Amino acid sequence: MTDHRIGLTLYKLDSIMDGNISDIIEALIMEDKAEKLKSGV
């Protein structure tokens, strides 16, 4: 599974399809925090 917006690639498609999306959520939260730090929000 790849999220091109944040450059994340995980080789856990079976796990993700079973609903285990915590790795994706964590990566998205980290990217959001980094963007906020860069923009000064």
Secondary structure, 3 states (H helix, E strand, C coil): CEECCCCEECCCHHHHHCCCCHHHHHHHHHHHHHHHHHHCC
